[in-house]
Amino acid sequence: MNQAERQAQSLDPDDWTELRAQGHRMLDDMFDNLASLADRPLWQPPTAEQRARCRAALPRGPGRLEDAHAQFMADVAPYGSGNRHPGFMGWVQGGGTAVGMLAEMLAGGLDANLGGRDHMPIEMERQVVAWMAELFGFGPQASGIFLTGTSLANLCAVMIARDRALGVEVRSIGVRDPGVAAYASKAVHACIVRAMDMTGLGTDRLRLIETDAEGRIRPDALAAAIAADRAAGLKPFLVVGSAGTVDIGAIDDLDALADIAAREGATFHVDGALGALGVLSPAVAPRLKGIERADSLALDFHKLGQAPYDAGLLLVRDAAAHKRTFSYGDAPYLRHSERGLAGGAWWPCDFGPDLSRGFRALKVWFMLKTYGLDALGEVIGRTCDLAQELARRVEASPELELLAPVGLNIVCFGYRGADNAAIVADLQEAGRVAPSTTTLAGRTAIRAAIINHRTGVADIEALVEGVLALGRTQVGRR
Ligand SMILES: Cc1ncc(COP(=O)(O)O)c(C=O)c1O
């Protein structure tokens, strides 16, 4: 078969000139889109026509790439969820970067499957894992794996802790009467609760411990809960610390939790989705002391790390325990060999639930090589400073009230006497700033999670002015 015949059978063009030119236009459009984020509304709901256009007939025949791209630029790009915009403060989401986007394009071009085998993309993932193991004081023997996000990384950590406590036979015989209990603060992210469900241990075996005035787990209450469980014949198998709680960004006393877990022979896992990368900021790092003592750590590069979605990471101190939980066994077609493409010492499919997996690590590698860890640390420090600035403005206004301490970069506040959920929905629809809401002590709070590297003082001002204007209108109307 000659070259022309081969190409005629594949999805590649015979001549790449036109595709290359269209590719440049697509890239240029996206750079322009990124460079002008602040000039457009942060969010706007898709119109009924756009939703209808998207619901097209099954495309059996070919179409033009230009047309598909034109539809993307007209109907999709302007109607995203807005997390790239400098005024975005909803939930806890990073803003992405142009370098991360370019790396995603390269990863797509390479089309590497990082489930296993002997190839350089796996070495690159191992490199990023090794950097993170060094950064978090886990040492060179630690293992780690990229996953979709911290929800999955936390689930994997609970599985490793479960197998450590119940024995790896649990993988074959299943969970019968576990006789074990796990502990986390009552402010822990719901995915830890879900992990207890999904591992078959049961959510009832997760003790949600009281927090102090700063929203951190109370070590005395934790010790009391453990003593009560021991008296009832249960074995404490897992202590989860939060390095940044989802509602208010509180950082548990990780050193105290490490002491308690060590004393009880329990696994110590840290959910660092929100705050672990704070170690990069000299202002935040001291408050994360103890993170280096964790048996496992989950974190997200798509939050404070500003990588495009998705990029979660699980680090595990005991690589052998990590592998015991996920090793694929000896499926014949996945046998690792001494030589050839099926060689390679480290197959990620033995360290996580996925077999086929993409090259998530590449965007993080590019970003670390291009921006450097110090620049990311500065961004994190700045978002914390902006949160303090917002808290000062809230406290300076008699109409506003701060509803939680500001531990990291999340500010929960409200307009006195107003419907804060309605204020938030109005702000989102106006498209300049977008906080979200949460419920604290039964009250709806406006929650501003300042994560995005593009957010500045002008956005904080716009938020405060927007809340004041909407709150006054609401209260005046009554
Ligand atoms: C503290 C905490 N843990 C876990 C998660 C879940 O992370 P992901 O959305 O990456 O799965 C979040 C998400 O916001 C979080 O804030």
The ligand as a Tripos MOL2 file, in Angstrom:
@<TRIPOS>MOLECULE
LIG
   16    16     1     0     0
SMALL
NO_CHARGES

@<TRIPOS>ATOM
      1 C1        -12.1840   20.5310   50.3530 C.3       1 LIG1
      2 C2        -12.6020   19.8740   49.0590 C.ar      1 LIG1
      3 N1        -12.4500   18.5480   48.9270 N.ar      1 LIG1
      4 C3        -12.8120   17.9060   47.7930 C.ar      1 LIG1
      5 C4        -13.3550   18.5920   46.7410 C.ar      1 LIG1
      6 C5        -13.7480   17.8410   45.5110 C.3       1 LIG1
      7 O1        -12.7890   18.1110   44.5190 O.3       1 LIG1
      8 P1        -13.0800   17.8400   42.9870 P.3       1 LIG1
      9 O2        -14.1840   18.7800   42.6070 O.co2     1 LIG1
     10 O3        -11.7900   18.1590   42.3130 O.co2     1 LIG1
     11 O4        -13.4590   16.4180   42.8460 O.co2     1 LIG1
     12 C6        -13.5360   19.9700   46.8370 C.ar      1 LIG1
     13 C7        -14.1530   20.7270   45.7380 C.2       1 LIG1
     14 O5        -14.3790   21.8990   45.8080 O.2       1 LIG1
     15 C8        -13.1350   20.6270   48.0260 C.ar      1 LIG1
     16 O6        -13.2740   21.9590   48.1640 O.3       1 LIG1
@<TRIPOS>BOND
     1     1     2 1
     2     2     3 ar
     3     2    15 ar
     4     3     4 ar
     5     4     5 ar
     6     5     6 1
     7     5    12 ar
     8     6     7 1
     9     7     8 1
    10     8     9 2
    11     8    10 1
    12     8    11 1
    13    12    13 1
    14    12    15 ar
    15    13    14 2
    16    15    16 1
@<TRIPOS>SUBSTRUCTURE
     1 LIG1         1 GROUP 0 **** ****
